[in-house]
Amino acid sequence: MQIPVTIRWIVLFGSILFSAGYSSAQGTSSPTSKILVVNGKKVDAEVKDIQGRSYVDVETLAQITNAVVTVEPNRIVLTIPAPNSAAGNAAVATNAASQPPEGLSRDFASAGVSTLADMREWRGAISMMITYGLVVSASWSSDYHDRVEADLAQAAVAATTDSDQNALPLLRNEFDKLNSWANDVLAARQSLNGAKTVDPNALKNDPSLAKITDCSRFLNGMIVSRVFSDNASCH
């Protein structure tokens, strides 16, 4: 069963706000789509207009502006590089010439951003089900599973550098942990275990979810920076 587009965007925005420590109990009207134009050039990023406000995925915006996004417990920090001066450009060119091309490739980073976005949406959907006691069918989680699995297949094809090859298992580990957590929550729902599936405090006290969230934040920063590093939360 395909998730309606409106619900997917609401879940995505709810997931971003949830990661930053915010919540909202207000409903939203049906979103409409717009295109995003940066410096006169149309970019591949969908903009949603909800009740007169425009929304775009934070990671997508960071990629467009070559920015670095950092998700902290109480805020989301987006750092956009200042315009380079002539001296700054010369220094960058000198550093680039003196250092070998290393790090995550652009294609792999793009595939990684898409993979993490779908995993956040999946995690956010499960979290909303627990927080608001939503009634959902069993097939929608399988839809998320298949989407993320397809994302990982594209990331594997795009993995060309050593850093790409080292980062790919971390993405797969995050997928495995998220899939296991989602299956446990749905099994608890089917067994009518309300302590795990309808209690909002269950999210705060769930060590598996905490580790998944920590790994997601780490992978997001690593992929945006395109510099490979490792973290225990992703193992």
Residue, then its C-alpha position, 0 to 999 in steps of 0.5 A: m500500500q502506497i503512503p499518500v503524498t500528503i501523509r508522507w510530507i507531514v511525517l517528514f516535517g514532523s520527523i525533522l521537528f522531532s529531531a530538533g526537540y520541537s513538537s506541534a499539535q496543530g493540524t495542517s491543510s493539504p500541502t501544494s508543491k512549488i519549485l525552488v530556484v536558487n540564483g536563477k537556477k531551478v534545482d531538484a528540490e520540492v517545496k511544500d506550501i502549507q498554510g502560507r508557509s514554505y517547507v523544504d527538506v533541511e538536508t536537501l537545502a544543505q546540499i544545494t548551498n554546500a552547507v553543513v547541517t548539524v542536528e543537536p538535541n534542541r536545535i538544527v544548525l545550518t552552516i552556509p559557507a560565506p562567499n569566497s574572496a579572491a584570496g580565499n579562492a586561491a587558498v582553496a585551489t592551492n589546498a586542492a592541488s596539494q591534497p589527493p582527492e579523497g572522501l565521499s564521492r558526490d554521487f554516493a553522498s547524494a544517494g546517502v542523503s536520500t537513504l537517510a531521508d527515507m529512513r528518517e521518514w520511516r522512523g518518524a512514522i513509527s514515532m507518530m504512531i506511538t505518540y498519537g496512537l494511530v491505527v495503521s495497516a501492516s503493509w505500510s512499514s513494508d513500503y518504507h522497508d522496500r524504499v530504503e532497500a532500493d536507496l541502499a542499492q543505488a548507494a552501493v552502485a555509486a560507491t566508487t571511492d575507499s571512503d564510499q566503501n567504508a561508509l556503505p556498511l554504516l548505512r546498512n547497519e542503520f537500516d538493519k537496526l531501524n528495520s529490527w526496531a520497526n518490526d519489534v514495535l509492530a509486533a508489540r502493537q499486534s500483541l496489544n502491548g500498549a506500554k510500547t505502542v501507545d505511550p509517548n514516554a516509550l520513545k524517550n526510554d527506548p535505548s534502541l531508538a536512541k542509538i538509531t537516532d544518534c547514528s542517523r545524526f552522525l551519518n548525516g554530518m559525515i555525508v554532508s561533509r563528505v569526509f568519512s569517519d566512524n562512530a560506535s552508535c552505527h555498530 
